[in-house]
Amino acid sequence: MKIDTDRTLTTRAAKLLDGPANLINGEWEEGKSFDLEVVNPTTTDKIRSLPTADVGQADRAVAAAYAAFHDGPWASASPRQRSDLLLDLAALMEEYYEELVEIIVTEVGAPITLARAMQVGMPIDNIRWAADMALKGPQGGYKEALAPHMGPPMSSSLLQRVPVGVVAGITGYNFPINSVAWKLGPGLAAGCTLVFKPSPRTPLSTLAFMRLVDRVGFPPGVVNFVVGEAEIGSALTVHPQVDMVMFTGSLSVGQRIMSAASETTKRLVLELGGKSANIVLPGADIGDVVGPTILRWSRNAGQGCGATTRTLVPRNLYDDYVEAAREFIVDMNVGSPWKDSTDVGPLISDEQRTFVERHVADALSGGGEVIAGGGRPSDLPGYFMNPTLIGGVTNDSTICQEELFGPVGVLLPYDEVTDAIRIANDSKYGLHAAVWGPPDAAFDVAREIRAGAVSINGGGFMRPEGPWGGFKQSGFGREMGEDGFREFFEVKHLQWPI
């Protein structure tokens, strides 16, 4: 399997991708629908064809998860048993760490430094955290006694927190292992069973992860995996035996899932992207913040739902920011994701790059201008695009309101900090934001931002204890953290007279 001009997958990595790609009730099956071609975005070479599942196979995967939840050994597994299996999975992921990194770099095009830290390293931490949560239980515990009610009539009560049931996970392409791990780890820790459909753009990374899940020894039907396009996602969304759907992806698809899931009033957890603001306050050192702020919207070729793509700067610092941005972007390394020095790899597909470039062209035709970077590298065969900073637009411009998923940012001037807060909140999305400046002032601004997460002066590495999710049309519900773990539980109130 060719993955770069001078690299091929190691034998151990290639073996993770060999064989049937659909896991149903503990057995690997060939798909019965069309073949899905997976392409290396760095070289445009085909990596592998996967026969996709048909709706009948998706239905059987749900049936297997339903039986495992209600009748199988998973229904009676103790928190310790669930925790131990998750710890075994984390250990196996560490054993195959380099192979998972290889596959991520090959299929996603993420630079290897990002693949090591966020694409593979972070999911291992998340699975270990989930193992701890299985023992700890949800907030309030698996069982919580309430104080007696003195009546009349007098009664006692107990709250019992029980797993929600069968969970369907429909995941995104940009961080494929993370997108699964955030659902699988807490879901299994809670005692749920799961059926996953990966993004058809990056099914191999998820397949490799599922091979390791299968080797751990979860009972048949506890974790199932079906590869396919939208019809498989639709089948999972409307299936009457699915109790909750978790989706990571675009707003338009999320809206369709909401509509379809309403037929059976399923619980939903939706992470639907963002158009996050990046506020540079008066008093911030432009030389210190330009690099980190540009990397925030160009990392992973801009394919990140929390990318802070709208940078707001005081009007009197606008020219200084532009000058520093030009100097920084010209020195960024766009190229082979296999090099430690690479900052920006390829976008996932030619279709995605064309989509992003069309939005840039529309912004320019509407009076915007490229003030730093721009264009494509002339000497690279894959789906590359140079980091591009756009100026001369207003916040109501389409490029400031629509999520692009590409290495493109916009620069907007403001006069007063209250204006910056207003502009930041003037978006249908509310997933993430960043604020840079004197700490006290930055904290005050962060409190005013309508977003699920705010990074102050760079924030920190994403941590399992920190919940992730959005306000407004960025979706609802949370993943990770105790708030995310709680999504996997129903609460029963037991009451009796005394």
N, C-alpha and C positions, 0 to 999 in steps of 0.2 A: 504494500500500500504506500504510494508516494504521498508525502506530506509537505515537502518543500523541495527546492531544486537539488538538495543534497542530503535529504533525510527520509527515512522510512520508519514506520512504527516498529518498535522492538517486538520480539516474539511474544513476550508476556502481555503487552498491550493489545496486540492483534488478536490474541486468543480470547480476550474479554469481549471482542466483537464478533467472533465466529459463531455460527449456528443460528437457530431460530431466535427471533427477537421479541416474542410475545410470551409473557409468563402468566399462566392461568391455572389456578388451583394447584400450584406447585410444579407444573409441567411447562416446559418450553415448547412453543408451537410456531410453525411457520404461519405467516399471515395468509388469509384467503382472498385478499382484495388486490389492489394494484401495487406495483413496485414503486417505492419511493427512492429517488436518487439523492444521495447526500454528497455535497460538493465541498471541497476544501476552498475556503474563501481567499486563501493566500495565493493559491496557484490556479484556481478554477478547475482543477482535476477532480474527477469523481473518486470518492473514497469507497463507497459501497452502495449497493442497492438493497433495500429492505422491503420484503413483501409485507404490506400493511394488513392489519386486522380488519375483518368485516364487522358489521353490527352484531351478528350472531356471536362472534367471539367476545365482543364487549359485553353483551348480555350475560354470557357464561362467566366472565370475570366478575361481574357484579354478583351473580348467584353464588360464586365461590366465596366472595367476601362476606356475603350475607350469612351463608352457612357457617363460616368460620367464626363469625361474631356471635351467632345465636346458639350454635350447637357444638362447635369444635372445642378443642383444648384451650384456645385463646380466650374463650368466654370465662374460663375459670383460672387463667394464669394470674399469678400474684404479682404485685408491684416489683418484688425482687426478681422474679423470672423475666419480666419485661425489661427491667433495668439491665440485667446481665446480658441479654441478647443485644441490646443496644450498645453496651460496652464492647461486646465481641465485634459488632459491626464497625465501631470506631477503630478498633485495633486492626481489623482487616483493611479498612481504608488507609490506614497508615502504612500497612505492608505494601499496598498497591499505590502509594502516593505518587510515585514518579510516573507510573503508567496512566493514572487518571490525568495527571498534568499533560502528558503527551497527547492524550485524546482530546482534551479541552483545547489545547493550542492548535491541533490539527483541524478540528471541526468548527470551533467558535472563532478562531483567529485572535484570541486574547493574547497579549504579550505574556511571555512566560513568567515574568515577575508577578503579574497580576494573577495568572493562573495558579501559581504556587500559593500565594497568600489568600486571595479572596475566593477563587473558583474551587479550590480543593481544601486548603488549610482551614478556612472558616467553616465549611460543612462538617469537618471532623469535630471541631469545637462544639458545633451546634448539636451533633448527635450525642456527645458526651454530656452536654447540659441536659438534654432530654432524658438521658439515663438517670441523672440525679433527680429530675422532676418526677419521674415515675415513683421514686421512693418518697419524695416530699409530698406529692399530691397537689391538687389545685388549692387556690387560696381558700382557707377555711377547712381544708382537709377533705378526704373522701367521705367522711361522716362528721357531722357537727351537731352537737346537742344544743338546743335552744333552752333558755331559761323557762321554767314552768310558767304557764299562763294561769293566773290566779282566779280567772273566771268572773262570774259564772258562765259556763261550767269550767272547772279546773281541768287542765290538760297538759300533756307533755308533747314535745315535738323534736323531731330529728330531721336534719337536712342530709340527704344522701346525694352525692355527686357521682353520676354514672356516665360512662362514655356515650357519645352521641350516636355511635353506630357505624355504618358504612360511609366512608368518605371518598369522594372522587376528587382527585387532584389533577388539574389541567395546567400545565406549567409553561413558562416562558423560555425563549431560546438564548437569552443573553447571559444568564448565569444558571445553566441547566441543572447542575448538581445541587447548588444552593436552593433553587426553586423547589426541588423535590425534598431535600433534607429538612427544610423549614416546615414541611407538612408531614413528612414521614416520621421524623423523630418524635415530636410532641404527640402526633396521632397514635403511634404505637405505645408511647409512654402512658397515654390515657387509657389504652385498651381498645382503641378503635381498630377496624380493618380498613384496607385502602385499595383503591384502583387508580392507577396513574395513566394519563395520556400525555406524553411529552410533546413539545413543539416539534412539528415535522421539519423544522430547520436544523435542529440539533438533537436528533434522537439517539445518536451513538454515545454521547457522553452519559445520558441517562441510562442507556442500555448497559454500559460498563458498570455503572453504580448498581443497577439492579442485579447484575451477575453476582456482585459481592453480597447484596442483601439476601439473595437466594442461598448462597453458601453458608450463611450464618446459621440457618436452621430454624427459621420461623415456621410454624405449622402451615400446611398447605392452605391457600386461600387467604391468608392474613395480608399478604402484599401481592398485588396483581399489576400487570403492566401490558398495555396494548398500544401499539404504534398506529397512528392514522391521522387523517385530516379532520376537517370540521364535523363530518357526519358522526365520527366516533365521540367527539366532545358533546355533540347534541344528544347522542344516545345515553351517555352517562348523566347528562343534566336532567333529562326527563324521566330517567328510570325510577320506578316507584320504590325500589329497594335501596336507593341511595339516599342517605339521610342528610348529608351536607356536601356542598360543592365548594372547593377552594380553587380560585382561578388567579393566575398571574398573567397579565397581558394588556391588550389595548382596551380603551374605553368602549369602542364600538362593539367588540366581542363581548365585553362584560355586560353591556346593556342587553345583548341578545340572550346571554345566560340568565340574567335576572328575569327576563320575560318568560323564558322557557321553564325555569325552575318554579315559577309561580303556580304552575299547574299542580304541583305536588307540595307547595309551600315548604320547600327545603330551606334549611339554614344555608347562608352564603357567607363566605369570606372572600372579598374581591380586592385585589391590588391592581389598580388600573392606570398607573403611570402618573406623570406629572409634568409640569413646566416650572421648575423650581427657581425661586429667586435667590440671588446672591448679592447681599447688601454690603457695600464698602462704606463705612461711616467716616465722617470727618475725624481726623486724628489718626486714621489708619496709615501705615507706611506702605505706599504704593509698591515700592520695590520688594517688600516682603510678601504682599498678597497677590500680585499678578500671577506668579507661577502656580501656586496652589489653586487659585480660582480657575485658571485655564485648564489645568489638569482635571478638575472636577467635572468639566463638561466634555472633555476629549478622551478621558479614560475609557477603555473598552470600546474605542472608536465612537464614543458618545452613546453607546447602547446601554444605558442605565436609566431606570425609571426615576431615580433620585438625583440625576444629573442637574446641577444648578446652572441652567443655561441662560437665565436672564440676569446679567450683572448690572447692578445699579450703583453709580458712583456720583459723588457731589459734582456739580457742574464745573466748579473751579479745578477739579482734579481730572476731568475727562481727558484732556490732551495728554497729561502725564501718564494716565493709564494706557492710552492708545500707543504712545511711544514705547512704553515698557512692554506692552503686549506684542508689538511687532518684533522687538528684540528677542523676546522669549520664544515666540512661535517659530521664528526662522531657525532657531537652534534645536527645535524638537525633532526627534528621530521618528520618522514614519517609515515602516518597512517590515521586514521579516519578524514575526512574533517569537521566533526562536532565539533572538538576540536579547541578552539582558539589558542592553542599552536602548531598546525600542520603547518609545512612549505610546505610539498609536499603531495598531495593526489594521487589518481590513474590516470593512463592514461585512455583514453576514452574507449578502448576495448582491448581484448586480441590480436586482429589482429594488432593494432597499437603498442602495446608493443613488439610483435614479430618482427615487422618491424624495430623498434629502436634497439632491441637487435642484430638483424642480422647485422646491420651496425657497431655496436660495435665489434662484432665477426670478421667482415671483417677487421676492423682497426687493431685489435690485430694480426690477421694472417698476416697482411702486415708489422709487426714490431712495431706497437704501443703498449702502455701499459696503464693499469689503474693506475693512480698515486694518485687517491683519490676516496673514495667511491666505488660504483660498486655493481652489483648483485641485487637480489630481497630480500625484507624482507621475512623472513621464516614463519612469524606468521600471515600473512594477507591474506584474501581470494580473494581480488579483484585484479585489474590489476596494481599492484604497481611495482615501480622500484626505486631503490635508486639513488640519484644524483651520476653521474659518470663523473670524469674528466680524459680525455685521454691525454697522452703525447707521445713523440717519433714519431710524425707524422709531415709531412710537409703540407704546405697550398694547394698543389695540390692533397693531399689525398682525396678520396671520402668523408670521414667523415667531411672534412673541406669545401667541396663544395656543398653538398646536404643538404637540409633542412630535419631534422629528426622529429621534433615535439615530443621531449621527453626530459627528464632531463639529457642531456648529453652535456658537453662542452669539448672543446679542448684547450690545452695550447701550445702556439707557442712562442719561443724566438726570439728576434731581436737584432741587433747590433746598428743600428742608427735609429733615429726617421724617417728619410726618408724611411728606409726599412719598418718600421711599417706602414706608410701611403701606401706604394706600396702594401704590403701584404693585408692590409684592403680593398683596392680597387680591389684586384685581385679576383673577384667574379662575377658571372653572375647576382647576386642580388645587390640591393642598397636601402634597405628599411630603415634601422636604424643603428646607431653606437653609441658607448659610448667612452668618453675619460676621463681619470683620471690623475690629476697632477696639477702643479702650474697653476693658472687660465690663465695667459697670454699665456703660452705655449700650454695649452689645447685648447684655442680659436683658436690659429694659426693652430693647427692640425685639429680641427673640420672643419675649412674652406676648407681643402684639401680633405675631405672625400666625395666620391660620393654616397650620401645617402639622402633620403627624410627628415630624422630627425636625429639629433645628440644630445645626452644627455651629458652635461659637468658636471663632478663631481657629478653625481647622477641625474642631470636634475631636474625634478619636476613631479607632478601628471599631467596626460594627461588632457589638457584643451580644451573646445569646440572651442576656437578661434584659436587653433593650427591645421593647416591642416595635414593630414596623408596620405602618399602615397609614392611610390618609384621611383627610377631611374632604368634603365636597365630592366632586366627581373622580377623585383619586380612589374612591371605593369606600369600603367599610369593613369592620373587623380588624383584627391584628394577627400578625404572625410573630412567633418567638416572644420571649418575656412571659411573665406570669399572665399577662392579659391575653397573649396568644395561646398559651396552654389552656386557658379557661374556655376558649372557643370549642374545644373538643368534648365538653361536658354538658349534660342536662342536669337540672337540679330537681330532686323529688322531695316533697315535704311529707313526712310521715307524722301522724298526730293520733293520740289516743287519750282517753279520759283517765284522770287519776282521782 
